[in-house]
C-alpha cells in the first residue's frame, strides 16, 4: 500500500471512530464517514466494505498501539506480576480517548452472534495478537509455574483482560481510577496462584482450570 493510500485509510478509520462516538454506531452511515473524511463513497468502500470492517481496523490499530506501549514494560520487568500489571495498565492508558465510544458501542460487541464480538471469527486476528502478547508476558517471566499451566496461561490471561475491559466500560470514575485499582488488586492474586501452581497440592486445581478451558473451546 502506498503512503497516500495508507494515509487515506487511516483518515477514514479516525473519522469513523469520531462519528461513531459523536453520533452513535447505528446512526453513522458510510456516506457520512466518506463526506467527513473528504473522500468519495466509492473510495470509502474501496478500503472498507462495511462499518464492521472499520471496527475491525480499530481493533487491529488498538492492538498494535498496545503492543508498542508494552515494549518498555517487557524491557523493565522480569516478574510475572510486573509484566502482567504493566500490560493491563498500559491498555487502560492508551484506551482512555476511546472510553466514551466504548460505552456506547459495547452493546454491539457484547452480542454473541455479532461479528464485532471479540470472540467472533472476524475478530480472530486481533484476538490471536492479544493472546500472543500475554504469551510474551508468561514466557519472559522469571518465576516458576506449572509447565502445563504455562502453556494455557496466555489464553487465561486474555480472558482476564476481557473481564477488565468489561469493568472499564462501566467505570465512570475520574481517569478510570477504579479500573486501575482493580488491576492492582487482581494481579497480586493471579501472581500468587500462578506461583503456587507447581506445588503438589495446587497442581490438581491447575489441571481442573485447564480442563475447563478445554471444555470452553470445544
Residue pairs with C-beta under 8 A, 6 or more apart in sequence:
1 9
8 37
8 39
8 43
8 47
9 47
9 57
11 37
11 38
11 39
12 33
12 34
12 37
12 39
12 44
12 47
12 48
12 54
13 54
13 57
13 58
13 61
15 33
15 36
15 37
16 28
16 33
16 37
16 51
16 54
16 58
17 54
17 58
17 98
17 101
18 36
19 28
19 32
19 33
19 36
20 28
20 101
20 104
20 105
21 98
21 100
21 101
21 104
23 32
24 104
25 51
25 104
25 105
25 108
28 51
30 41
30 44
30 45
30 48
30 50
30 51
31 41
33 44
33 51
33 54
34 40
34 41
34 43
34 44
37 44
48 54
48 57
52 115
52 116
52 122
55 105
55 116
56 115
56 116
56 122
56 123
56 125
56 126
59 118
59 123
59 126
60 125
60 126
60 129
62 94
62 95
62 98
62 126
63 126
63 129
63 130
63 133
65 94
66 87
66 90
66 91
66 94
66 130
66 133
67 129
67 133
69 90
69 93
69 94
70 86
70 87
70 90
70 133
70 136
73 82
73 83
73 86
73 87
73 90
74 83
74 86
74 136
74 137
74 140
76 82
76 86
77 83
77 86
78 140
78 141
78 142
79 141
79 142
79 143
79 191
80 137
80 138
80 141
80 142
80 143
80 145
80 191
80 194
80 195
81 187
81 188
81 190
81 191
83 137
83 140
83 141
84 134
84 137
84 157
84 187
84 190
84 191
85 183
85 184
85 187
87 133
87 134
87 137
88 161
88 164
88 183
88 187
89 180
89 183
91 161
91 164
92 164
92 168
92 176
92 179
92 180
92 183
95 102
95 168
96 175
96 176
99 168
99 176
102 168
102 169
103 169
103 170
106 169
108 114
108 116
109 116
109 117
109 118
110 117
111 117
112 119
114 120
115 121
115 122
115 123
116 122
116 123
117 123
118 126
118 127
118 162
119 127
127 158
130 158
130 161
131 154
131 155
131 158
132 154
134 153
134 154
134 155
134 157
134 158
134 161
135 154
137 154
137 157
138 145
138 150
138 153
138 154
138 157
143 191
143 194
143 195
144 195
144 198
145 153
145 194
145 195
145 197
145 198
146 197
146 198
146 202
146 203
146 206
148 206
148 207
148 210
149 194
149 197
149 206
149 209
149 210
152 209
152 210
152 213
153 194
155 213
156 209
156 213
157 190
160 186
160 190
164 179
164 182
164 183
164 186
167 178
167 179
167 182
168 176
168 179
171 178
171 179
173 179
193 202
196 202
197 203
197 206
